[in-house]
């Protein structure tokens, strides 16, 4: 796939193009130039999607879980067969290196397969009764039609989590992927249709985000909402959901601390940390960002980290050997420039980077700052870009207090050989995800979600499926004589 595909809406089993609809360009972050034209759904389109989903609900909910699983698993197999082509398309619209994009596509296929299998195990149970002849049953049933909203930074894995869990649970899904990275979700939808998904069970819409979410969530047809994005937008959607008591899963912002203790090899730790930090140019909600390093190894860690960051090859993600692509959009370039400038002005030390690369596309240098004062905006605001903040600490208590200081609680990391300390950190760090001596904290079979203002609920694993199921208790007594 060397060219970007034509873009559509998918509503009621039809693929609808931009004719007669408002549209917007999709930009290649390498050049900043348009590579596609994306149609926006009209209000009539959205109403049609809602009606089609409502019509599809009874039949899809009644479809045996084994049959639903066959369709979803078949789609996973096709995704793996086409992984190279899908990854190339993903890189064209989002910017990350093609090998990194392929890993994401294969991970999305794993999510589809795992949810297909787990959907067959959405068990209820029988509760022992106190009365002879009476049965107490607990049933698991689909929650209903779902609305899902996905961001631009992971165009495959994030929509896959939402679509697969909804479909596996027996719930039709209306998904709005990001308008900046639409093609990846659309190709996954096409593959699901190829695999046998009936019309109306999955629909893909685009438009002005606030207008689409308000219209869909303003309908009594929607019973469940899943959103991944900023905390500010998530709070607005929670207010909308409250009006109709719609169930929500919210995966919101993060500002992940990394506690680096003095009992580890600082140089090896820095090398591992650089790989985790600059994945997808730092545009990751669980990206390690605030490196809190023990004062005994701080200098060694900073020097090693800086050398490794400077050695990264930045460029077009479709070119061989590139380790970091451009930022996904011009907003991130502007945000990085402003946040880094603010930190340096307030006394932070700039070791490398701090500026964009060239004047074409959205490239930015991997950036390392140390001794960043708490007054710097970046120590409170999620930077969401290729910048590492490295500060020192002297005691475990001090490090934990700083790690927990912010209202965010999505991911946290710690590097230590001390087993007792590791147990203490498991108990005391306030995060939904914790990586101890690893930056790999997301798998199809494990839950993904945060606490505090990083949201609530989990995607992936059994928790991700449970979010799309309701619990019904049935007391079944003998008929009166």
HELIX and SHEET records of a PDB file:
HELIX    1   1 UNK A   43  UNK A   62  1                                  20    
HELIX    2   2 UNK A   65  UNK A   81  1                                  17    
HELIX    3   3 UNK A   83  UNK A   94  1                                  12    
HELIX    4   4 UNK A   98  UNK A  119  1                                  22    
HELIX    5   5 UNK A  157  UNK A  169  1                                  13    
HELIX    6   6 UNK A  183  UNK A  194  1                                  12    
HELIX    7   7 UNK A  209  UNK A  217  1                                   9    
HELIX    8   8 UNK A  231  UNK A  243  1                                  13    
HELIX    9   9 UNK A  266  UNK A  277  1                                  12    
HELIX   10  10 UNK A  279  UNK A  282  5                                   4    
HELIX   11  11 UNK A  298  UNK A  310  1                                  13    
HELIX   12  12 UNK A  330  UNK A  345  1                                  16    
HELIX   13  13 UNK A  377  UNK A  379  5                                   3    
HELIX   14  14 UNK A  396  UNK A  403  1                                   8    
HELIX   15  15 UNK A  419  UNK A  428  1                                  10    
HELIX   16  16 UNK A  452  UNK A  454  5                                   3    
HELIX   17  17 UNK A  461  UNK A  466  1                                   6    
SHEET    1   A 2 UNK A   9  UNK A  11  0                                        
SHEET    2   A 2 UNK A  14  UNK A  16 -1                                        
SHEET    1   B 2 UNK A  23  UNK A  28  0                                        
SHEET    2   B 2 UNK A  33  UNK A  39 -1                                        
SHEET    1   C 3 UNK A 125  UNK A 127  0                                        
SHEET    2   C 3 UNK A 135  UNK A 142 -1                                        
SHEET    3   C 3 UNK A 469  UNK A 476 -1                                        
SHEET    1   D 6 UNK A 202  UNK A 204  0                                        
SHEET    2   D 6 UNK A 173  UNK A 176  1                                        
SHEET    3   D 6 UNK A 145  UNK A 149  1                                        
SHEET    4   D 6 UNK A 222  UNK A 228  1                                        
SHEET    5   D 6 UNK A 247  UNK A 251  1                                        
SHEET    6   D 6 UNK A 455  UNK A 456 -1                                        
SHEET    1   E 7 UNK A 349  UNK A 352  0                                        
SHEET    2   E 7 UNK A 367  UNK A 370 -1                                        
SHEET    3   E 7 UNK A 387  UNK A 393  1                                        
SHEET    4   E 7 UNK A 288  UNK A 294  1                                        
SHEET    5   E 7 UNK A 256  UNK A 260  1                                        
SHEET    6   E 7 UNK A 411  UNK A 415  1                                        
SHEET    7   E 7 UNK A 433  UNK A 436  1                                        
END                                                                             
